[in-house]
């Protein structure tokens, strides 16, 4: 067994400028602990560590520091000389109780060695053999903890690990090599546990966000309508389900089917939230009987009240299809015109002449409602500019509305309809772009088949 070191060496001189003075004056353990705390308080920002995470991440670059919490009535020290993996001495601080430990538990402490025989504070914990450990874990939730117990009391040590300690050691089997290895192991295990906990918390937050975003996506209300509906949605933000694009489809009691698609400028979470607000407002106003210029004027008021910046605007396209399905009213607020395909006729863009400005640009603006003949059998595709602004190859040329129209004509000629058509269109646009599209993409398709 190594020769026991005197208690006054529990605080190395390198850690406390007052160590020599304390030793010369014959200061006892309590005086040395206070001296160590005073020296820690005077430590400069260059040597102090601000957070526990930094302490965990820097264990390979700085001396390890051990906080020993024990109260031996005989006064015999239990910690031998120790070296870390780099051959540097492991610094030791000693606390006789939890109050003193709280003062010495600074952020540069890497590990705590706790004697389980230490009495716990308070009377309510008298029947709990691990009460002192529970107090320490509560006091230092981010520090590695080694439990120290009597030889042969392995069951208590194992229970300490189950409660939260990283490992346990027997008091009468301690030597420098064993304790040094146990400290390094405990520090690394605690760091791994902290990383796993943060990763799990991040995953839970991501799952909650995905459930929230998925709940904010629309559920079309088309009960009783003969029209078939399909949609594709791809947010431009990485790992997001919701972007600044929005759409919705509802059927009012008179049999009219109302469809809408819009785009809030920008791609962040604020724009996504504003898009959801506009979609919900559109559904409520539509079910209340508003349409055309009156509806868009009210939506502009919603936008003006809810946007975070006066420069934020939104484009919008609304379509109301008559109960017989043969004609529709069209309103455009700075948005690309829908595409209409019919048997025997090539796919074409609907008129764009009487469009109005985007919402939020001009106060008191007007949005004319155009009447459009659809025919007996047709497919109507509404989309956002993310579908047409992707690049073609390596150059600067964009797909544009003409390129999109030609692409959809070809896909219709190949017999694609509904979900298959939208999936093929979005995939081809992405392939032409040479990778994922950076802008949000929303596309919806309404089909009438007699």
C-alpha positions as a printed NumPy array, in Angstrom:
array([[  0.   ,   0.   ,   0.   ],
       [  1.263,   3.535,  -0.749],
       [  2.409,   5.626,   2.142],
       [ -0.524,   7.876,   3.282],
       [ -0.028,  11.519,   2.542],
       [ -0.559,  14.176,   5.187],
       [ -3.911,  15.934,   5.094],
       [ -2.272,  19.342,   4.595],
       [ -1.232,  18.13 ,   1.133],
       [ -4.875,  17.684,   0.154],
       [ -4.609,  21.108,  -1.497],
       [ -1.49 ,  21.333,  -3.679],
       [  0.615,  24.463,  -3.525],
       [  0.063,  24.98 ,  -7.244],
       [ -3.631,  25.458,  -6.547],
       [ -3.352,  27.803,  -3.583],
       [ -0.895,  30.62 ,  -3.206],
       [ -1.476,  30.46 ,   0.561],
       [ -0.536,  26.789,   0.917],
       [  2.954,  27.444,   2.272],
       [  1.693,  30.006,   4.742],
       [ -0.995,  27.629,   5.933],
       [  1.499,  24.815,   6.329],
       [  3.919,  27.015,   8.205],
       [  1.249,  28.134,  10.619],
       [  0.147,  24.58 ,  11.25 ],
       [ -3.314,  25.178,   9.851],
       [ -5.743,  22.324,  10.172],
       [ -8.054,  20.843,   7.53 ],
       [-10.811,  23.398,   8.   ],
       [ -8.352,  26.258,   7.53 ],
       [ -6.961,  24.625,   4.405],
       [-10.432,  24.177,   2.929],
       [-11.194,  27.833,   3.515],
       [ -7.833,  28.756,   2.017],
       [ -8.587,  26.654,  -1.048],
       [-11.993,  28.296,  -1.458],
       [-10.384,  31.725,  -1.142],
       [ -7.777,  30.847,  -3.737],
       [-10.466,  29.539,  -6.059],
       [-12.397,  32.794,  -5.739],
       [ -9.26 ,  34.746,  -6.701],
       [ -8.481,  32.523,  -9.689],
       [ -8.24 ,  34.526, -12.913],
       [-10.618,  33.935, -15.855],
       [ -7.752,  32.291, -17.779],
       [ -7.556,  29.383, -15.313],
       [-11.17 ,  29.247, -14.183],
       [-13.716,  27.198, -16.122],
       [-17.075,  28.886, -16.591],
       [-19.338,  25.895, -17.094],
       [-19.403,  22.225, -16.223],
       [-19.635,  21.32 , -19.899],
       [-16.35 ,  23.132, -20.498],
       [-14.823,  21.27 , -17.592],
       [-15.98 ,  17.989, -19.081],
       [-14.619,  18.844, -22.52 ],
       [-11.226,  19.97 , -21.218],
       [-10.327,  16.966, -19.061],
       [ -7.654,  15.906, -21.551],
       [ -5.979,  19.316, -21.489],
       [ -6.057,  20.297, -17.771],
       [ -5.244,  18.651, -14.469],
       [ -8.079,  16.597, -13.056],
       [ -9.531,  17.876,  -9.783],
       [-11.123,  15.55 ,  -7.22 ],
       [-13.424,  16.708,  -4.434],
       [-13.233,  14.27 ,  -1.514],
       [-16.219,  14.387,   0.854],
       [-15.508,  12.385,   3.994],
       [-15.271,  12.825,   7.742],
       [-12.887,  10.345,   9.327],
       [-12.942,  10.723,  13.163],
       [ -9.455,   9.229,  13.322],
       [ -8.188,  11.876,  10.956],
       [ -6.341,   9.36 ,   8.763],
       [ -6.243,  10.404,   5.107],
       [ -7.58 ,   7.902,   2.579],
       [ -6.454,   9.385,  -0.745],
       [ -2.973,   8.417,  -1.982],
       [ -0.859,  10.255,  -4.532],
       [ -2.416,  10.031,  -7.974],
       [ -1.431,  10.854, -11.552],
       [ -3.747,  11.358, -14.487],
       [ -3.319,   9.725, -17.904],
       [ -0.831,  12.401, -18.977],
       [  1.274,  11.899, -15.862],
       [  0.086,  15.1  , -14.188],
       [ -0.851,  15.038, -10.488],
       [ -4.569,  14.891,  -9.74 ],
       [ -5.522,  17.75 ,  -7.469],
       [ -7.538,  16.925,  -4.366],
       [ -9.85 ,  19.058,  -2.274],
       [-11.313,  17.783,   0.99 ],
       [-14.696,  18.634,   2.509],
       [-15.903,  17.321,   5.882],
       [-19.606,  17.853,   5.182],
       [-22.021,  18.833,   2.452],
       [-22.024,  22.493,   3.447],
       [-18.275,  22.687,   3.008],
       [-18.557,  20.637,  -0.199],
       [-20.956,  23.192,  -1.628],
       [-18.338,  25.909,  -1.172],
       [-15.582,  23.845,  -2.774],
       [-17.701,  22.51 ,  -5.646],
       [-16.565,  24.912,  -8.349],
       [-16.84 ,  24.291, -12.075],
       [-13.247,  23.052, -12.385],
       [-14.02 ,  20.016, -10.196],
       [-14.212,  16.954, -12.418],
       [-15.133,  14.204,  -9.983],
       [-16.493,  13.731,  -6.443],
       [-15.365,  10.912,  -4.149],
       [-18.099,  10.489,  -1.536],
       [-17.824,   8.415,   1.618],
       [-21.229,   6.76 ,   2.011],
       [-20.652,   6.578,   5.769],
       [-20.941,  10.35 ,   5.981],
       [-24.127,  11.307,   7.88 ],
       [-26.81 ,  12.959,   5.764],
       [-28.188,  16.346,   6.804],
       [-31.655,  16.389,   8.345],
       [-33.595,  13.814,  10.315],
       [-36.03 ,  12.711,   7.609],
       [-33.323,  10.655,   5.861],
       [-32.24 ,   8.587,   8.858],
       [-33.609,   5.348,   7.365],
       [-32.076,   5.916,   3.925],
       [-28.569,   4.446,   3.695],
       [-27.892,   6.43 ,   0.504],
       [-29.384,   9.731,   1.655],
       [-25.999,  11.472,   1.567],
       [-25.469,  10.292,  -2.01 ],
       [-28.878,  11.603,  -3.044],
       [-27.995,  14.967,  -1.537],
       [-24.71 ,  15.088,  -3.447],
       [-26.354,  14.111,  -6.732],
       [-28.854,  16.898,  -6.198],
       [-26.078,  19.32 ,  -5.264],
       [-23.887,  18.377,  -8.258],
       [-26.09 ,  16.933, -11.03 ],
       [-23.425,  17.431, -13.724],
       [-20.412,  16.072, -11.874],
       [-19.089,  12.525, -11.908],
       [-19.52 ,  10.796,  -8.516],
       [-17.6  ,   7.865,  -7.062],
       [-19.113,   6.172,  -4.008],
       [-16.755,   4.982,  -1.257],
       [-17.945,   2.171,   0.98 ],
       [-16.585,  -0.464,   3.351],
       [-15.009,  -3.623,   2.035],
       [-17.548,  -6.379,   1.581],
       [-20.451,  -3.962,   1.235],
       [-20.704,  -4.473,  -2.519],
       [-24.502,  -4.496,  -2.38 ],
       [-24.567,  -0.933,  -1.06 ],
       [-22.04 ,   0.125,  -3.689],
       [-24.099,  -1.416,  -6.482],
       [-27.193,   0.323,  -5.164],
       [-25.257,   3.621,  -5.226],
       [-24.562,   3.096,  -8.923],
       [-28.238,   2.393,  -9.536],
       [-29.12 ,   5.629,  -7.744],
       [-26.758,   7.697,  -9.913],
       [-23.087,   7.251,  -9.01 ],
       [-20.719,   6.378, -11.839],
       [-18.895,   3.662,  -9.857],
       [-18.077,   2.524,  -6.303],
       [-14.808,   1.723,  -4.525],
       [-13.875,  -0.062,  -1.279],
       [-12.22 ,   2.14 ,   1.326],
       [ -9.512,  -0.345,   2.368],
       [ -8.551,  -1.266,  -1.2  ],
       [ -7.655,   2.194,  -2.439],
       [ -4.331,   2.796,  -4.131],
       [ -3.157,   5.553,  -6.432],
       [ -3.362,   3.559,  -9.661],
       [ -6.832,   2.18 ,  -8.957],
       [ -8.252,   5.52 ,  -7.877],
       [ -6.69 ,   7.412, -10.801],
       [ -8.21 ,   4.953, -13.262],
       [-11.597,   5.101, -11.496],
       [-11.636,   8.912, -11.627],
       [-10.871,   8.997, -15.351],
       [-13.485,   6.335, -16.009],
       [-16.118,   8.154, -13.948],
       [-15.445,  11.479, -15.679],
       [-15.672,   9.93 , -19.151],
       [-18.768,   7.937, -18.244],
       [-20.479,  11.053, -16.868],
       [-19.578,  12.981, -20.001],
       [-20.966,  10.172, -22.154],
       [-24.163,  10.066, -20.086],
       [-24.55 ,  13.846, -20.403],
       [-24.05 ,  13.666, -24.169],
       [-26.598,  10.853, -24.456],
       [-29.068,  12.819, -22.323],
       [-28.671,  15.932, -24.465],
       [-29.059,  13.828, -27.596],
       [-32.216,  12.196, -26.226],
       [-33.622,  15.585, -25.204],
       [-32.87 ,  16.924, -28.674],
       [-34.637,  13.979, -30.263],
       [-37.684,  14.487, -28.048],
       [-37.822,  18.185, -28.947],
       [-37.499,  17.31 , -32.626],
       [-40.304,  14.753, -32.344],
       [-42.516,  17.254, -30.543],
       [-41.794,  19.879, -33.191],
       [-42.575,  17.405, -35.962],
       [-45.871,  16.438, -34.322],
       [-46.731,  20.106, -33.911],
       [-45.84 ,  20.952, -37.504],
       [-47.676,  17.881, -38.815],
       [-50.748,  18.967, -36.862],
       [-50.566,  22.401, -38.511],
       [-50.686,  20.959, -42.027],
       [-54.198,  21.159, -43.504],
       [-56.763,  18.389, -43.679],
       [-58.959,  19.059, -46.746],
       [-62.707,  19.312, -46.12 ],
       [-64.196,  17.792, -49.275],
       [-66.942,  15.538, -47.912],
       [-69.683,  15.17 , -50.516],
       [-67.613,  16.547, -53.405],
       [-66.927,  14.45 , -56.519],
       [-63.553,  16.165, -56.987],
       [-60.361,  14.242, -56.282],
       [-57.612,  15.926, -54.294],
       [-53.833,  15.412, -54.137],
       [-51.03 ,  17.532, -52.672],
       [-47.252,  17.582, -52.217],
       [-45.4  ,  19.724, -49.711],
       [-41.621,  20.129, -49.301],
       [-40.294,  22.827, -46.931],
       [-37.003,  24.423, -47.891],
       [-35.714,  24.425, -44.301],
       [-33.58 ,  21.431, -43.372],
       [-35.305,  18.913, -41.06 ],
       [-38.538,  20.91 , -41.056],
       [-42.045,  19.803, -41.954],
       [-43.474,  23.288, -42.344],
       [-42.33 ,  26.268, -44.387],
       [-43.696,  29.603, -45.509],
       [-45.884,  27.988, -48.196],
       [-49.462,  27.093, -47.276],
       [-52.563,  25.659, -48.908],
       [-56.072,  24.493, -48.074],
       [-59.246,  23.113, -49.667],
       [-62.779,  23.243, -48.232],
       [-66.32 ,  22.609, -49.505],
       [-69.04 ,  24.983, -48.309],
       [-72.646,  23.856, -47.681],
       [-73.792,  25.143, -51.095],
       [-71.502,  22.636, -52.827],
       [-68.819,  25.114, -53.901],
       [-65.236,  23.861, -53.536],
       [-62.754,  26.54 , -52.484],
       [-59.015,  25.998, -52.947],
       [-56.163,  28.251, -51.934],
       [-52.367,  28.258, -52.114],
       [-50.   ,  30.938, -50.84 ],
       [-46.415,  31.83 , -50.074],
       [-45.036,  34.053, -47.298],
       [-41.725,  35.659, -48.279],
       [-38.858,  34.049, -46.378],
       [-38.152,  30.524, -45.149],
       [-37.824,  30.662, -41.35 ],
       [-40.094,  29.521, -38.515],
       [-41.684,  32.984, -38.234],
       [-42.751,  32.819, -41.874],
       [-44.07 ,  29.281, -41.352],
       [-46.124,  30.461, -38.374],
       [-47.53 ,  33.371, -40.374],
       [-48.463,  31.008, -43.199],
       [-50.407,  28.837, -40.754],
       [-52.232,  31.905, -39.413],
       [-53.196,  32.998, -42.921],
       [-54.393,  29.51 , -43.837],
       [-56.554,  29.213, -40.729],
       [-57.938,  32.712, -41.294],
       [-58.716,  31.841, -44.942],
       [-60.618,  28.691, -43.92 ],
       [-62.633,  30.535, -41.273],
       [-63.489,  33.409, -43.619],
       [-64.394,  31.046, -46.461],
       [-66.693,  28.965, -44.282],
       [-68.239,  32.243, -43.108],
       [-69.197,  33.014, -46.72 ],
       [-66.502,  35.51 , -47.82 ],
       [-64.788,  35.188, -51.19 ],
       [-62.961,  37.22 , -53.807],
       [-61.902,  40.771, -53.051],
       [-63.642,  40.873, -49.651],
       [-61.837,  37.776, -48.444],
       [-58.407,  38.925, -49.667],
       [-58.845,  42.36 , -48.144],
       [-59.555,  40.764, -44.746],
       [-56.56 ,  38.444, -45.112],
       [-54.353,  41.45 , -45.796],
       [-55.515,  42.984, -42.521],
       [-54.607,  39.744, -40.729],
       [-51.175,  39.796, -42.357],
       [-50.536,  43.405, -41.404],
       [-51.402,  42.723, -37.763],
       [-49.467,  39.457, -37.436],
       [-46.264,  40.059, -39.403],
       [-43.073,  40.892, -37.516],
       [-41.811,  43.347, -40.152],
       [-43.594,  45.795, -42.436],
       [-41.649,  44.419, -45.428],
       [-43.104,  40.918, -45.1  ],
       [-45.713,  40.067, -47.719],
       [-47.513,  36.983, -49.032],
       [-48.68 ,  35.914, -52.474],
       [-51.972,  34.082, -52.798],
       [-54.116,  32.262, -55.333],
       [-57.746,  31.407, -54.583],
       [-60.147,  29.368, -56.694],
       [-63.848,  28.753, -56.051],
       [-65.297,  25.948, -58.178],
       [-69.032,  25.949, -58.834],
       [-71.11 ,  23.006, -57.548],
       [-71.498,  21.63 , -61.08 ],
       [-67.696,  21.668, -61.464],
       [-67.715,  23.336, -64.91 ],
       [-66.586,  26.851, -64.03 ],
       [-64.586,  28.63 , -61.365],
       [-63.722,  32.057, -60.022],
       [-60.028,  32.933, -59.815],
       [-58.279,  35.611, -57.705],
       [-54.527,  36.191, -57.859],
       [-52.569,  38.286, -55.382],
       [-49.113,  38.406, -56.94 ],
       [-49.129,  34.611, -57.284],
       [-48.373,  32.417, -60.336],
       [-51.446,  31.456, -62.328],
       [-52.776,  27.866, -61.988],
       [-52.336,  25.279, -64.712],
       [-55.381,  23.618, -66.34 ],
       [-55.288,  20.356, -68.292],
       [-58.235,  18.798, -70.149],
       [-58.629,  15.751, -72.434],
       [-57.845,  16.676, -76.025],
       [-56.242,  19.983, -75.033],
       [-52.659,  20.606, -73.942],
       [-52.029,  21.841, -70.404],
       [-52.144,  25.63 , -70.236],
       [-51.883,  28.458, -67.712],
       [-55.06 ,  30.286, -66.739],
       [-55.259,  34.041, -67.506],
       [-53.009,  36.272, -65.445],
       [-54.09 ,  39.679, -66.762],
       [-56.316,  40.869, -63.911],
       [-54.143,  39.884, -60.994],
       [-53.71 ,  42.125, -57.941],
       [-50.648,  42.838, -55.762],
       [-49.307,  40.522, -53.099],
       [-50.903,  40.845, -49.68 ],
       [-49.197,  43.389, -47.478],
       [-47.716,  45.577, -50.22 ],
       [-50.395,  48.177, -50.974],
       [-53.016,  49.381, -48.489],
       [-56.498,  49.537, -49.998],
       [-55.554,  47.263, -52.923],
       [-58.191,  45.427, -54.977],
       [-58.159,  41.879, -56.327],
       [-60.506,  41.291, -59.29 ],
       [-62.23 ,  37.91 , -59.544],
       [-61.987,  36.308, -62.99 ],
       [-64.487,  33.761, -64.307],
       [-62.879,  30.659, -65.84 ],
       [-64.541,  27.873, -67.855],
       [-63.239,  24.459, -66.86 ],
       [-65.317,  22.001, -68.893],
       [-66.661,  18.581, -68.038],
       [-63.345,  16.822, -67.317],
       [-60.219,  18.579, -66.134],
       [-57.243,  18.724, -63.793],
       [-56.361,  21.992, -62.056],
       [-52.899,  22.399, -60.506],
       [-52.069,  25.178, -58.032],
       [-48.417,  25.629, -57.023],
       [-45.924,  27.99 , -55.385],
       [-42.891,  29.54 , -57.058],
       [-40.573,  26.959, -55.501],
       [-41.686,  24.592, -58.264],
       [-40.692,  26.923, -61.104],
       [-37.623,  28.681, -59.708],
       [-35.353,  25.645, -59.595],
       [-32.369,  25.774, -61.946],
       [-31.886,  23.711, -65.083],
       [-28.498,  22.024, -64.941],
       [-25.382,  23.966, -63.908],
       [-26.326,  27.295, -65.494],
       [-28.407,  30.2  , -64.237],
       [-31.485,  29.331, -66.282],
       [-34.643,  28.63 , -64.283],
       [-37.362,  26.136, -65.134],
       [-40.013,  28.864, -65.217],
       [-43.706,  28.524, -65.942],
       [-43.155,  27.551, -69.564],
       [-40.771,  24.752, -68.615],
       [-43.16 ,  23.536, -65.937],
       [-46.074,  23.587, -68.393],
       [-44.164,  21.502, -70.928],
       [-43.127,  19.067, -68.209],
       [-46.728,  18.603, -66.992],
       [-47.989,  18.2  , -70.579],
       [-45.565,  15.347, -71.1  ],
       [-46.479,  13.696, -67.801],
       [-50.196,  13.959, -68.609],
       [-49.505,  12.377, -71.993],
       [-47.767,   9.511, -70.163],
       [-50.98 ,   8.878, -68.235],
       [-49.878,  10.236, -64.856],
       [-52.624,  11.59 , -62.608],
       [-53.159,  12.618, -58.993],
       [-50.419,  11.747, -56.486],
       [-48.318,  10.036, -59.154],
       [-48.305,  13.183, -61.279],
       [-47.298,  15.461, -58.407],
       [-44.613,  13.071, -57.208],
       [-43.127,  12.83 , -60.704],
       [-43.265,  16.619, -61.174],
       [-41.496,  17.429, -57.885],
       [-38.868,  14.72 , -58.419],
       [-38.111,  15.919, -61.953],
       [-37.792,  19.531, -60.814],
       [-35.376,  18.442, -58.094],
       [-33.338,  16.38 , -60.558],
       [-33.154,  19.276, -63.025],
       [-31.928,  21.474, -60.175],
       [-29.128,  19.015, -59.489],
       [-30.181,  18.467, -55.88 ],
       [-32.644,  19.528, -53.217],
       [-34.585,  22.731, -53.812],
       [-33.748,  25.559, -51.425],
       [-37.209,  27.144, -51.592],
       [-40.435,  25.782, -50.138],
       [-42.578,  23.845, -52.61 ],
       [-46.327,  23.33 , -52.339],
       [-48.455,  21.811, -55.115],
       [-52.084,  20.724, -55.032],
       [-54.147,  19.065, -57.74 ],
       [-57.92 ,  18.92 , -58.152],
       [-59.367,  16.494, -60.709],
       [-62.902,  16.225, -62.07 ],
       [-63.683,  12.976, -63.814],
       [-67.385,  12.556, -64.789]])
